[in-house]
Every structure is written in C-alpha cells, then in structure tokens.
C-alpha cells in the first residue's frame, strides 16, 4: 500500500510504458491513435518517481510505502 508521507492521500501520477496501435500514412508517419493501450510494457514500481496527485510531493516509490496496522 502507498500513501503520501506529506498529505496522506493515496492517488499518484506515475509514468508507465505502453504500446499503442497507430494510424499511419503511406510513408509510415503518425496520423492518429487507433487503440490507446494495447499492452503494458512496464508498470510503475518502487524504482520509478511517484508524484502525489493532491500535494505534488514526488520521490522514488519506496518513499510512499506504508504497512497496514491490524
């Protein structure tokens, strides 16, 4: 589980690597997107930079890790 250490919220902006299907012209140049996300190549992990959607604090993903108390 992840939470922002500054404000406590749990929504983040993180970069993922995906593949898309494109529409191209007869020279192979980009015209538009046919399918936004065909496959996820790299999901966000603890080595990536995570940014809190609410307060903007950003750091490596491990900074946001919390353990749930039972």
PDB file of N, CA, C, O and CB in Angstrom:
ATOM      1  N   UNK A   1       0.847  -1.172   0.000  1.00  0.00           N
ATOM      2  CA  UNK A   1       0.000   0.000   0.000  1.00  0.00           C
ATOM      3  C   UNK A   1       0.893   1.235   0.000  1.00  0.00           C
ATOM      4  O   UNK A   1       1.975   1.233   0.587  1.00  0.00           O
ATOM      5  CB  UNK A   1      -0.964  -0.002   1.219  1.00  0.00           C
ATOM      6  N   UNK A   2       0.427   2.281  -0.662  1.00  0.00           N
ATOM      7  CA  UNK A   2       1.188   3.525  -0.715  1.00  0.00           C
ATOM      8  C   UNK A   2       0.322   4.693  -0.248  1.00  0.00           C
ATOM      9  O   UNK A   2      -0.873   4.756  -0.537  1.00  0.00           O
ATOM     10  CB  UNK A   2       1.714   3.781  -2.142  1.00  0.00           C
ATOM     11  N   UNK A   3       0.943   5.602   0.470  1.00  0.00           N
ATOM     12  CA  UNK A   3       0.318   6.847   0.921  1.00  0.00           C
ATOM     13  C   UNK A   3       1.376   7.940   0.835  1.00  0.00           C
ATOM     14  O   UNK A   3       2.565   7.687   1.025  1.00  0.00           O
ATOM     15  CB  UNK A   3      -0.260   6.717   2.388  1.00  0.00           C
ATOM     16  N   UNK A   4       0.929   9.146   0.549  1.00  0.00           N
ATOM     17  CA  UNK A   4       1.853  10.274   0.514  1.00  0.00           C
ATOM     18  C   UNK A   4       2.302  10.594   1.943  1.00  0.00           C
ATOM     19  O   UNK A   4       1.461  10.776   2.824  1.00  0.00           O
ATOM     20  CB  UNK A   4       1.190  11.520  -0.156  1.00  0.00           C
ATOM     21  N   UNK A   5       3.617  10.665   2.184  1.00  0.00           N
ATOM     22  CA  UNK A   5       4.091  10.971   3.535  1.00  0.00           C
ATOM     23  C   UNK A   5       3.849  12.430   3.930  1.00  0.00           C
ATOM     24  O   UNK A   5       3.958  12.778   5.106  1.00  0.00           O
ATOM     25  CB  UNK A   5       5.569  10.654   3.642  1.00  0.00           C
ATOM     26  N   UNK A   6       3.524  13.279   2.958  1.00  0.00           N
ATOM     27  CA  UNK A   6       3.296  14.693   3.256  1.00  0.00           C
ATOM     28  C   UNK A   6       1.833  14.988   3.586  1.00  0.00           C
ATOM     29  O   UNK A   6       1.547  15.723   4.531  1.00  0.00           O
ATOM     30  CB  UNK A   6       3.737  15.547   2.080  1.00  0.00           C
ATOM     31  N   UNK A   7       0.893  14.411   2.801  1.00  0.00           N
ATOM     32  CA  UNK A   7      -0.521  14.771   2.998  1.00  0.00           C
ATOM     33  C   UNK A   7      -1.417  13.563   3.289  1.00  0.00           C
ATOM     34  O   UNK A   7      -2.577  13.734   3.665  1.00  0.00           O
ATOM     35  CB  UNK A   7      -1.040  15.491   1.769  1.00  0.00           C
ATOM     36  N   UNK A   8      -0.896  12.351   3.121  1.00  0.00           N
ATOM     37  CA  UNK A   8      -1.660  11.157   3.470  1.00  0.00           C
ATOM     38  C   UNK A   8      -2.570  10.605   2.387  1.00  0.00           C
ATOM     39  O   UNK A   8      -3.207   9.572   2.595  1.00  0.00           O
ATOM     40  CB  UNK A   8      -2.468  11.444   4.641  1.00  0.00           C
ATOM     41  N   UNK A   9      -2.651  11.267   1.231  1.00  0.00           N
ATOM     42  CA  UNK A   9      -3.527  10.781   0.165  1.00  0.00           C
ATOM     43  C   UNK A   9      -2.908   9.582  -0.566  1.00  0.00           C
ATOM     44  O   UNK A   9      -1.717   9.303  -0.428  1.00  0.00           O
ATOM     45  CB  UNK A   9      -3.822  11.911  -0.833  1.00  0.00           C
ATOM     46  N   UNK A  10      -3.729   8.889  -1.337  1.00  0.00           N
ATOM     47  CA  UNK A  10      -3.295   7.668  -1.992  1.00  0.00           C
ATOM     48  C   UNK A  10      -3.491   7.642  -3.497  1.00  0.00           C
ATOM     49  O   UNK A  10      -3.625   6.563  -4.073  1.00  0.00           O
ATOM     50  CB  UNK A  10      -4.003   6.534  -1.406  1.00  0.00           C
ATOM     51  N   UNK A  11      -3.512   8.804  -4.157  1.00  0.00           N
ATOM     52  CA  UNK A  11      -3.574   8.846  -5.617  1.00  0.00           C
ATOM     53  C   UNK A  11      -2.296   9.487  -6.137  1.00  0.00           C
ATOM     54  O   UNK A  11      -1.850  10.510  -5.617  1.00  0.00           O
ATOM     55  CB  UNK A  11      -4.833   9.630  -6.109  1.00  0.00           C
ATOM     56  N   UNK A  12      -1.705   8.876  -7.175  1.00  0.00           N
ATOM     57  CA  UNK A  12      -0.396   9.304  -7.652  1.00  0.00           C
ATOM     58  C   UNK A  12      -0.350   9.405  -9.170  1.00  0.00           C
ATOM     59  O   UNK A  12      -1.130   8.766  -9.876  1.00  0.00           O
ATOM     60  CB  UNK A  12       0.672   8.346  -7.168  1.00  0.00           C
ATOM     61  N   UNK A  13       0.575  10.217  -9.656  1.00  0.00           N
ATOM     62  CA  UNK A  13       0.889  10.291 -11.075  1.00  0.00           C
ATOM     63  C   UNK A  13       2.229   9.581 -11.247  1.00  0.00           C
ATOM     64  O   UNK A  13       3.228   9.963 -10.638  1.00  0.00           O
ATOM     65  CB  UNK A  13       0.937  11.794 -11.601  1.00  0.00           C
ATOM     66  N   UNK A  14       2.238   8.541 -12.086  1.00  0.00           N
ATOM     67  CA  UNK A  14       3.437   7.739 -12.301  1.00  0.00           C
ATOM     68  C   UNK A  14       3.506   7.385 -13.787  1.00  0.00           C
ATOM     69  O   UNK A  14       2.478   7.150 -14.423  1.00  0.00           O
ATOM     70  CB  UNK A  14       3.431   6.445 -11.406  1.00  0.00           C
ATOM     71  N   UNK A  15       4.702   7.350 -14.328  1.00  0.00           N
ATOM     72  CA  UNK A  15       4.880   7.009 -15.737  1.00  0.00           C
ATOM     73  C   UNK A  15       4.847   5.503 -15.935  1.00  0.00           C
ATOM     74  O   UNK A  15       5.508   4.756 -15.213  1.00  0.00           O
ATOM     75  CB  UNK A  15       6.197   7.583 -16.266  1.00  0.00           C
ATOM     76  N   UNK A  16       4.072   5.065 -16.918  1.00  0.00           N
ATOM     77  CA  UNK A  16       4.035   3.670 -17.334  1.00  0.00           C
ATOM     78  C   UNK A  16       4.458   3.624 -18.802  1.00  0.00           C
ATOM     79  O   UNK A  16       4.311   4.610 -19.524  1.00  0.00           O
ATOM     80  CB  UNK A  16       2.602   3.037 -17.122  1.00  0.00           C
ATOM     81  N   UNK A  17       4.976   2.493 -19.235  1.00  0.00           N
ATOM     82  CA  UNK A  17       5.347   2.317 -20.638  1.00  0.00           C
ATOM     83  C   UNK A  17       4.334   1.372 -21.275  1.00  0.00           C
ATOM     84  O   UNK A  17       4.133   0.250 -20.811  1.00  0.00           O
ATOM     85  CB  UNK A  17       6.812   1.762 -20.783  1.00  0.00           C
ATOM     86  N   UNK A  18       3.700   1.848 -22.349  1.00  0.00           N
ATOM     87  CA  UNK A  18       2.665   1.066 -23.016  1.00  0.00           C
ATOM     88  C   UNK A  18       2.935   1.011 -24.519  1.00  0.00           C
ATOM     89  O   UNK A  18       3.764   1.755 -25.042  1.00  0.00           O
ATOM     90  CB  UNK A  18       1.269   1.663 -22.738  1.00  0.00           C
ATOM     91  N   UNK A  19       2.225   0.124 -25.195  1.00  0.00           N
ATOM     92  CA  UNK A  19       2.235   0.140 -26.652  1.00  0.00           C
ATOM     93  C   UNK A  19       0.871   0.618 -27.126  1.00  0.00           C
ATOM     94  O   UNK A  19      -0.145   0.390 -26.470  1.00  0.00           O
ATOM     95  CB  UNK A  19       2.577  -1.271 -27.239  1.00  0.00           C
ATOM     96  N   UNK A  20       0.862   1.286 -28.278  1.00  0.00           N
ATOM     97  CA  UNK A  20      -0.365   1.793 -28.892  1.00  0.00           C
ATOM     98  C   UNK A  20      -0.437   1.305 -30.328  1.00  0.00           C
ATOM     99  O   UNK A  20       0.587   1.034 -30.956  1.00  0.00           O
ATOM    100  CB  UNK A  20      -0.423   3.345 -28.836  1.00  0.00           C
ATOM    101  N   UNK A  21      -1.643   1.196 -30.836  1.00  0.00           N
ATOM    102  CA  UNK A  21      -1.830   0.994 -32.273  1.00  0.00           C
ATOM    103  C   UNK A  21      -2.036   2.367 -32.897  1.00  0.00           C
ATOM    104  O   UNK A  21      -2.868   3.148 -32.437  1.00  0.00           O
ATOM    105  CB  UNK A  21      -3.046   0.033 -32.578  1.00  0.00           C
ATOM    106  N   UNK A  22      -1.280   2.653 -33.941  1.00  0.00           N
ATOM    107  CA  UNK A  22      -1.357   3.937 -34.619  1.00  0.00           C
ATOM    108  C   UNK A  22      -1.963   3.788 -35.999  1.00  0.00           C
ATOM    109  O   UNK A  22      -1.885   2.729 -36.622  1.00  0.00           O
ATOM    110  CB  UNK A  22       0.018   4.569 -34.719  1.00  0.00           C
ATOM    111  N   UNK A  23      -2.559   4.852 -36.455  1.00  0.00           N
ATOM    112  CA  UNK A  23      -2.911   5.018 -37.865  1.00  0.00           C
ATOM    113  C   UNK A  23      -1.757   5.810 -38.475  1.00  0.00           C
ATOM    114  O   UNK A  23      -1.392   6.870 -37.966  1.00  0.00           O
ATOM    115  CB  UNK A  23      -4.327   5.757 -38.062  1.00  0.00           C
ATOM    116  N   UNK A  24      -1.185   5.300 -39.562  1.00  0.00           N
ATOM    117  CA  UNK A  24      -0.073   5.975 -40.232  1.00  0.00           C
ATOM    118  C   UNK A  24      -0.414   6.191 -41.706  1.00  0.00           C
ATOM    119  O   UNK A  24      -1.285   5.523 -42.263  1.00  0.00           O
ATOM    120  CB  UNK A  24       1.239   5.152 -40.091  1.00  0.00           C
ATOM    121  N   UNK A  25       0.284   7.130 -42.314  1.00  0.00           N
ATOM    122  CA  UNK A  25       0.061   7.364 -43.741  1.00  0.00           C
ATOM    123  C   UNK A  25       0.949   6.430 -44.565  1.00  0.00           C
ATOM    124  O   UNK A  25       1.625   5.558 -44.019  1.00  0.00           O
ATOM    125  CB  UNK A  25       0.344   8.846 -44.107  1.00  0.00           C
ATOM    126  N   UNK A  26       0.937   6.621 -45.866  1.00  0.00           N
ATOM    127  CA  UNK A  26       1.672   5.720 -46.751  1.00  0.00           C
ATOM    128  C   UNK A  26       3.187   5.839 -46.625  1.00  0.00           C
ATOM    129  O   UNK A  26       3.921   5.033 -47.197  1.00  0.00           O
ATOM    130  CB  UNK A  26       1.274   5.980 -48.167  1.00  0.00           C
ATOM    131  N   UNK A  27       3.666   6.845 -45.877  1.00  0.00           N
ATOM    132  CA  UNK A  27       5.099   6.973 -45.600  1.00  0.00           C
ATOM    133  C   UNK A  27       5.450   6.448 -44.207  1.00  0.00           C
ATOM    134  O   UNK A  27       6.609   6.489 -43.796  1.00  0.00           O
ATOM    135  CB  UNK A  27       5.535   8.436 -45.732  1.00  0.00           C
ATOM    136  N   UNK A  28       4.438   5.954 -43.482  1.00  0.00           N
ATOM    137  CA  UNK A  28       4.650   5.443 -42.133  1.00  0.00           C
ATOM    138  C   UNK A  28       4.644   6.510 -41.062  1.00  0.00           C
ATOM    139  O   UNK A  28       5.003   6.240 -39.916  1.00  0.00           O
ATOM    140  CB  UNK A  28       5.931   4.715 -42.075  1.00  0.00           C
ATOM    141  N   UNK A  29       4.240   7.720 -41.420  1.00  0.00           N
ATOM    142  CA  UNK A  29       4.201   8.824 -40.456  1.00  0.00           C
ATOM    143  C   UNK A  29       2.897   8.791 -39.656  1.00  0.00           C
ATOM    144  O   UNK A  29       1.837   8.460 -40.187  1.00  0.00           O
ATOM    145  CB  UNK A  29       4.352  10.182 -41.180  1.00  0.00           C
ATOM    146  N   UNK A  30       2.994   9.136 -38.385  1.00  0.00           N
ATOM    147  CA  UNK A  30       1.868   9.140 -37.460  1.00  0.00           C
ATOM    148  C   UNK A  30       0.744  10.051 -37.934  1.00  0.00           C
ATOM    149  O   UNK A  30       0.977  11.200 -38.309  1.00  0.00           O
ATOM    150  CB  UNK A  30       2.329   9.568 -36.083  1.00  0.00           C
ATOM    151  N   UNK A  31      -0.480   9.524 -37.913  1.00  0.00           N
ATOM    152  CA  UNK A  31      -1.677  10.298 -38.231  1.00  0.00           C
ATOM    153  C   UNK A  31      -2.576  10.391 -37.001  1.00  0.00           C
ATOM    154  O   UNK A  31      -3.125  11.455 -36.714  1.00  0.00           O
ATOM    155  CB  UNK A  31      -2.443   9.662 -39.419  1.00  0.00           C
ATOM    156  N   UNK A  32      -2.733   9.277 -36.265  1.00  0.00           N
ATOM    157  CA  UNK A  32      -3.578   9.259 -35.083  1.00  0.00           C
ATOM    158  C   UNK A  32      -3.440   7.951 -34.332  1.00  0.00           C
ATOM    159  O   UNK A  32      -2.725   7.043 -34.755  1.00  0.00           O
ATOM    160  CB  UNK A  32      -5.027   9.492 -35.463  1.00  0.00           C
ATOM    161  N   UNK A  33      -4.135   7.872 -33.213  1.00  0.00           N
ATOM    162  CA  UNK A  33      -4.110   6.667 -32.378  1.00  0.00           C
ATOM    163  C   UNK A  33      -5.352   5.842 -32.666  1.00  0.00           C
ATOM    164  O   UNK A  33      -6.471   6.355 -32.644  1.00  0.00           O
ATOM    165  CB  UNK A  33      -4.028   7.029 -30.865  1.00  0.00           C
ATOM    166  N   UNK A  34      -5.146   4.559 -32.935  1.00  0.00           N
ATOM    167  CA  UNK A  34      -6.261   3.649 -33.178  1.00  0.00           C
ATOM    168  C   UNK A  34      -6.709   3.002 -31.870  1.00  0.00           C
ATOM    169  O   UNK A  34      -7.904   2.941 -31.584  1.00  0.00           O
ATOM    170  CB  UNK A  34      -5.866   2.568 -34.205  1.00  0.00           C
ATOM    171  N   UNK A  35      -5.746   2.517 -31.072  1.00  0.00           N
ATOM    172  CA  UNK A  35      -6.010   1.902 -29.771  1.00  0.00           C
ATOM    173  C   UNK A  35      -5.054   2.525 -28.756  1.00  0.00           C
ATOM    174  O   UNK A  35      -3.837   2.450 -28.924  1.00  0.00           O
ATOM    175  CB  UNK A  35      -5.841   0.336 -29.828  1.00  0.00           C
ATOM    176  N   UNK A  36      -5.601   3.144 -27.694  1.00  0.00           N
ATOM    177  CA  UNK A  36      -4.771   3.850 -26.708  1.00  0.00           C
ATOM    178  C   UNK A  36      -3.745   2.954 -26.021  1.00  0.00           C
ATOM    179  O   UNK A  36      -2.578   3.327 -25.898  1.00  0.00           O
ATOM    180  CB  UNK A  36      -5.652   4.479 -25.663  1.00  0.00           C
ATOM    181  N   UNK A  37      -4.168   1.789 -25.581  1.00  0.00           N
ATOM    182  CA  UNK A  37      -3.256   0.907 -24.843  1.00  0.00           C
ATOM    183  C   UNK A  37      -3.468  -0.536 -25.277  1.00  0.00           C
ATOM    184  O   UNK A  37      -4.483  -1.153 -24.954  1.00  0.00           O
ATOM    185  CB  UNK A  37      -3.466   1.047 -23.314  1.00  0.00           C
ATOM    186  N   UNK A  38      -2.506  -1.059 -26.007  1.00  0.00           N
ATOM    187  CA  UNK A  38      -2.564  -2.445 -26.457  1.00  0.00           C
ATOM    188  C   UNK A  38      -1.963  -3.361 -25.395  1.00  0.00           C
ATOM    189  O   UNK A  38      -2.509  -4.424 -25.099  1.00  0.00           O
ATOM    190  CB  UNK A  38      -1.823  -2.616 -27.803  1.00  0.00           C
ATOM    191  N   UNK A  39      -0.835  -2.940 -24.826  1.00  0.00           N
ATOM    192  CA  UNK A  39      -0.138  -3.763 -23.847  1.00  0.00           C
ATOM    193  C   UNK A  39       0.660  -2.852 -22.912  1.00  0.00           C
ATOM    194  O   UNK A  39       1.106  -1.777 -23.313  1.00  0.00           O
ATOM    195  CB  UNK A  39       0.795  -4.797 -24.549  1.00  0.00           C
ATOM    196  N   UNK A  40       0.833  -3.288 -21.670  1.00  0.00           N
ATOM    197  CA  UNK A  40       1.662  -2.562 -20.710  1.00  0.00           C
ATOM    198  C   UNK A  40       3.038  -3.216 -20.719  1.00  0.00           C
ATOM    199  O   UNK A  40       3.173  -4.401 -20.416  1.00  0.00           O
ATOM    200  CB  UNK A  40       1.027  -2.570 -19.263  1.00  0.00           C
ATOM    201  N   UNK A  41       4.046  -2.444 -21.063  1.00  0.00           N
ATOM    202  CA  UNK A  41       5.422  -2.927 -21.129  1.00  0.00           C
ATOM    203  C   UNK A  41       6.105  -2.809 -19.765  1.00  0.00           C
ATOM    204  O   UNK A  41       6.862  -3.695 -19.366  1.00  0.00           O
ATOM    205  CB  UNK A  41       6.214  -2.146 -22.192  1.00  0.00           C
ATOM    206  N   UNK A  42       5.838  -1.725 -19.062  1.00  0.00           N
ATOM    207  CA  UNK A  42       6.430  -1.507 -17.726  1.00  0.00           C
ATOM    208  C   UNK A  42       5.399  -0.833 -16.837  1.00  0.00           C
ATOM    209  O   UNK A  42       4.988   0.299 -17.092  1.00  0.00           O
ATOM    210  CB  UNK A  42       7.735  -0.640 -17.811  1.00  0.00           C
ATOM    211  N   UNK A  43       4.986  -1.539 -15.791  1.00  0.00           N
ATOM    212  CA  UNK A  43       4.084  -0.956 -14.793  1.00  0.00           C
ATOM    213  C   UNK A  43       4.918  -0.154 -13.798  1.00  0.00           C
ATOM    214  O   UNK A  43       6.079  -0.487 -13.561  1.00  0.00           O
ATOM    215  CB  UNK A  43       3.248  -2.067 -14.059  1.00  0.00           C
ATOM    216  N   UNK A  44       4.346   0.896 -13.212  1.00  0.00           N
ATOM    217  CA  UNK A  44       5.085   1.658 -12.205  1.00  0.00           C
ATOM    218  C   UNK A  44       5.551   0.755 -11.057  1.00  0.00           C
ATOM    219  O   UNK A  44       4.805  -0.102 -10.584  1.00  0.00           O
ATOM    220  CB  UNK A  44       4.214   2.800 -11.657  1.00  0.00           C
ATOM    221  N   UNK A  45       6.791   0.963 -10.623  1.00  0.00           N
ATOM    222  CA  UNK A  45       7.319   0.194  -9.496  1.00  0.00           C
ATOM    223  C   UNK A  45       8.035   1.128  -8.524  1.00  0.00           C
ATOM    224  O   UNK A  45       8.047   2.344  -8.711  1.00  0.00           O
ATOM    225  CB  UNK A  45       8.281  -0.919  -9.990  1.00  0.00           C
ATOM    226  N   UNK A  46       8.628   0.548  -7.493  1.00  0.00           N
ATOM    227  CA  UNK A  46       9.250   1.345  -6.432  1.00  0.00           C
ATOM    228  C   UNK A  46      10.492   2.103  -6.879  1.00  0.00           C
ATOM    229  O   UNK A  46      10.944   2.999  -6.166  1.00  0.00           O
ATOM    230  CB  UNK A  46       9.607   0.459  -5.286  1.00  0.00           C
ATOM    231  N   UNK A  47      11.058   1.772  -8.038  1.00  0.00           N
ATOM    232  CA  UNK A  47      12.227   2.493  -8.532  1.00  0.00           C
ATOM    233  C   UNK A  47      11.836   3.740  -9.329  1.00  0.00           C
ATOM    234  O   UNK A  47      12.667   4.618  -9.558  1.00  0.00           O
ATOM    235  CB  UNK A  47      13.078   1.574  -9.395  1.00  0.00           C
ATOM    236  N   UNK A  48      10.576   3.814  -9.749  1.00  0.00           N
ATOM    237  CA  UNK A  48      10.093   4.962 -10.510  1.00  0.00           C
ATOM    238  C   UNK A  48       9.780   6.132  -9.584  1.00  0.00           C
ATOM    239  O   UNK A  48       9.641   5.965  -8.373  1.00  0.00           O
ATOM    240  CB  UNK A  48       8.849   4.581 -11.323  1.00  0.00           C
ATOM    241  N   UNK A  49       9.671   7.324 -10.179  1.00  0.00           N
ATOM    242  CA  UNK A  49       9.270   8.516  -9.421  1.00  0.00           C
ATOM    243  C   UNK A  49       7.742   8.573  -9.376  1.00  0.00           C
ATOM    244  O   UNK A  49       7.073   8.511 -10.407  1.00  0.00           O
ATOM    245  CB  UNK A  49       9.863   9.826 -10.063  1.00  0.00           C
ATOM    246  N   UNK A  50       7.216   8.692  -8.177  1.00  0.00           N
ATOM    247  CA  UNK A  50       5.779   8.814  -7.934  1.00  0.00           C
ATOM    248  C   UNK A  50       5.515  10.245  -7.481  1.00  0.00           C
ATOM    249  O   UNK A  50       6.293  10.811  -6.713  1.00  0.00           O
ATOM    250  CB  UNK A  50       5.277   7.768  -6.862  1.00  0.00           C
ATOM    251  N   UNK A  51       4.411  10.831  -7.959  1.00  0.00           N
ATOM    252  CA  UNK A  51       4.027  12.181  -7.555  1.00  0.00           C
ATOM    253  C   UNK A  51       2.614  12.149  -6.993  1.00  0.00           C
ATOM    254  O   UNK A  51       1.696  11.629  -7.628  1.00  0.00           O
ATOM    255  CB  UNK A  51       4.123  13.173  -8.750  1.00  0.00           C
ATOM    256  N   UNK A  52       2.444  12.702  -5.810  1.00  0.00           N
ATOM    257  CA  UNK A  52       1.126  12.754  -5.186  1.00  0.00           C
ATOM    258  C   UNK A  52       0.197  13.623  -6.028  1.00  0.00           C
ATOM    259  O   UNK A  52       0.535  14.756  -6.372  1.00  0.00           O
ATOM    260  CB  UNK A  52       1.220  13.297  -3.737  1.00  0.00           C
ATOM    261  N   UNK A  53      -0.961  13.089  -6.353  1.00  0.00           N
ATOM    262  CA  UNK A  53      -1.948  13.806  -7.159  1.00  0.00           C
ATOM    263  C   UNK A  53      -2.490  15.034  -6.423  1.00  0.00           C
ATOM    264  O   UNK A  53      -2.938  15.985  -7.064  1.00  0.00           O
ATOM    265  CB  UNK A  53      -3.100  12.870  -7.535  1.00  0.00           C
ATOM    266  N   UNK A  54      -2.454  15.027  -5.094  1.00  0.00           N
ATOM    267  CA  UNK A  54      -3.055  16.102  -4.306  1.00  0.00           C
ATOM    268  C   UNK A  54      -2.083  17.226  -3.944  1.00  0.00           C
ATOM    269  O   UNK A  54      -2.399  18.401  -4.129  1.00  0.00           O
ATOM    270  CB  UNK A  54      -3.634  15.533  -3.052  1.00  0.00           C
ATOM    271  N   UNK A  55      -0.890  16.870  -3.423  1.00  0.00           N
ATOM    272  CA  UNK A  55       0.017  17.923  -2.957  1.00  0.00           C
ATOM    273  C   UNK A  55       1.240  18.119  -3.853  1.00  0.00           C
ATOM    274  O   UNK A  55       1.964  19.102  -3.697  1.00  0.00           O
ATOM    275  CB  UNK A  55       0.474  17.609  -1.561  1.00  0.00           C
ATOM    276  N   UNK A  56       1.481  17.188  -4.801  1.00  0.00           N
ATOM    277  CA  UNK A  56       2.593  17.339  -5.731  1.00  0.00           C
ATOM    278  C   UNK A  56       3.924  16.813  -5.237  1.00  0.00           C
ATOM    279  O   UNK A  56       4.916  16.871  -5.965  1.00  0.00           O
ATOM    280  CB  UNK A  56       2.745  18.750  -6.070  1.00  0.00           C
ATOM    281  N   UNK A  57       3.971  16.299  -4.007  1.00  0.00           N
ATOM    282  CA  UNK A  57       5.228  15.736  -3.495  1.00  0.00           C
ATOM    283  C   UNK A  57       5.651  14.581  -4.390  1.00  0.00           C
ATOM    284  O   UNK A  57       4.830  13.728  -4.727  1.00  0.00           O
ATOM    285  CB  UNK A  57       5.075  15.259  -2.014  1.00  0.00           C
ATOM    286  N   UNK A  58       6.933  14.541  -4.784  1.00  0.00           N
ATOM    287  CA  UNK A  58       7.405  13.446  -5.632  1.00  0.00           C
ATOM    288  C   UNK A  58       8.703  12.869  -5.091  1.00  0.00           C
ATOM    289  O   UNK A  58       9.554  13.581  -4.557  1.00  0.00           O
ATOM    290  CB  UNK A  58       7.602  13.926  -7.076  1.00  0.00           C
ATOM    291  N   UNK A  59       8.826  11.561  -5.245  1.00  0.00           N
ATOM    292  CA  UNK A  59      10.005  10.839  -4.781  1.00  0.00           C
ATOM    293  C   UNK A  59       9.950   9.427  -5.351  1.00  0.00           C
ATOM    294  O   UNK A  59       8.970   9.034  -5.984  1.00  0.00           O
ATOM    295  CB  UNK A  59      10.083  10.816  -3.218  1.00  0.00           C
ATOM    296  N   UNK A  60      11.018   8.675  -5.116  1.00  0.00           N
ATOM    297  CA  UNK A  60      11.039   7.266  -5.513  1.00  0.00           C
ATOM    298  C   UNK A  60       9.890   6.537  -4.823  1.00  0.00           C
ATOM    299  O   UNK A  60       9.526   6.869  -3.694  1.00  0.00           O
ATOM    300  CB  UNK A  60      12.409   6.602  -5.159  1.00  0.00           C
ATOM    301  N   UNK A  61       9.324   5.553  -5.498  1.00  0.00           N
ATOM    302  CA  UNK A  61       8.154   4.831  -5.000  1.00  0.00           C
ATOM    303  C   UNK A  61       8.277   4.282  -3.593  1.00  0.00           C
ATOM    304  O   UNK A  61       7.290   4.232  -2.859  1.00  0.00           O
ATOM    305  CB  UNK A  61       7.856   3.723  -5.902  1.00  0.00           C
ATOM    306  N   UNK A  62       9.477   3.869  -3.207  1.00  0.00           N
ATOM    307  CA  UNK A  62       9.653   3.312  -1.861  1.00  0.00           C
ATOM    308  C   UNK A  62       9.316   4.319  -0.763  1.00  0.00           C
ATOM    309  O   UNK A  62       8.956   3.933   0.349  1.00  0.00           O
ATOM    310  CB  UNK A  62      11.082   2.829  -1.684  1.00  0.00           C
ATOM    311  N   UNK A  63       9.431   5.592  -1.074  1.00  0.00           N
ATOM    312  CA  UNK A  63       9.135   6.646  -0.097  1.00  0.00           C
ATOM    313  C   UNK A  63       7.675   6.625   0.324  1.00  0.00           C
ATOM    314  O   UNK A  63       7.343   7.079   1.420  1.00  0.00           O
ATOM    315  CB  UNK A  63       9.486   8.014  -0.671  1.00  0.00           C
ATOM    316  N   UNK A  64       6.802   6.109  -0.520  1.00  0.00           N
ATOM    317  CA  UNK A  64       5.358   6.115  -0.282  1.00  0.00           C
ATOM    318  C   UNK A  64       4.839   4.820   0.354  1.00  0.00           C
ATOM    319  O   UNK A  64       3.659   4.726   0.691  1.00  0.00           O
ATOM    320  CB  UNK A  64       4.636   6.355  -1.582  1.00  0.00           C
ATOM    321  N   UNK A  65       5.718   3.821   0.519  1.00  0.00           N
ATOM    322  CA  UNK A  65       5.294   2.532   1.076  1.00  0.00           C
ATOM    323  C   UNK A  65       4.896   2.656   2.532  1.00  0.00           C
ATOM    324  O   UNK A  65       5.605   3.270   3.329  1.00  0.00           O
ATOM    325  CB  UNK A  65       6.403   1.501   0.935  1.00  0.00           C
ATOM    326  N   UNK A  66       3.759   2.073   2.877  1.00  0.00           N
ATOM    327  CA  UNK A  66       3.317   2.009   4.265  1.00  0.00           C
ATOM    328  C   UNK A  66       2.861   0.581   4.549  1.00  0.00           C
ATOM    329  O   UNK A  66       2.439  -0.147   3.650  1.00  0.00           O
ATOM    330  CB  UNK A  66       2.167   3.040   4.549  1.00  0.00           C
ATOM    331  N   UNK A  67       2.954   0.208   5.800  1.00  0.00           N
ATOM    332  CA  UNK A  67       2.422  -1.104   6.193  1.00  0.00           C
ATOM    333  C   UNK A  67       1.122  -0.874   6.926  1.00  0.00           C
ATOM    334  O   UNK A  67       0.997   0.049   7.731  1.00  0.00           O
ATOM    335  CB  UNK A  67       3.435  -1.904   7.085  1.00  0.00           C
ATOM    336  N   UNK A  68       0.166  -1.716   6.640  1.00  0.00           N
ATOM    337  CA  UNK A  68      -1.128  -1.599   7.301  1.00  0.00           C
ATOM    338  C   UNK A  68      -1.029  -2.157   8.715  1.00  0.00           C
ATOM    339  O   UNK A  68      -0.475  -3.235   8.932  1.00  0.00           O
ATOM    340  CB  UNK A  68      -2.228  -2.334   6.499  1.00  0.00           C
ATOM    341  N   UNK A  69      -1.567  -1.420   9.661  1.00  0.00           N
ATOM    342  CA  UNK A  69      -1.624  -1.901  11.035  1.00  0.00           C
ATOM    343  C   UNK A  69      -2.942  -2.615  11.232  1.00  0.00           C
ATOM    344  O   UNK A  69      -3.987  -2.144  10.784  1.00  0.00           O
ATOM    345  CB  UNK A  69      -1.461  -0.739  12.055  1.00  0.00           C
ATOM    346  N   UNK A  70      -2.892  -3.765  11.908  1.00  0.00           N
ATOM    347  CA  UNK A  70      -4.109  -4.530  12.171  1.00  0.00           C
ATOM    348  C   UNK A  70      -4.476  -4.432  13.618  1.00  0.00           C
ATOM    349  O   UNK A  70      -5.476  -5.011  14.042  1.00  0.00           O
ATOM    350  CB  UNK A  70      -3.943  -5.987  11.771  1.00  0.00           C
TER     351      UNK A  70
END
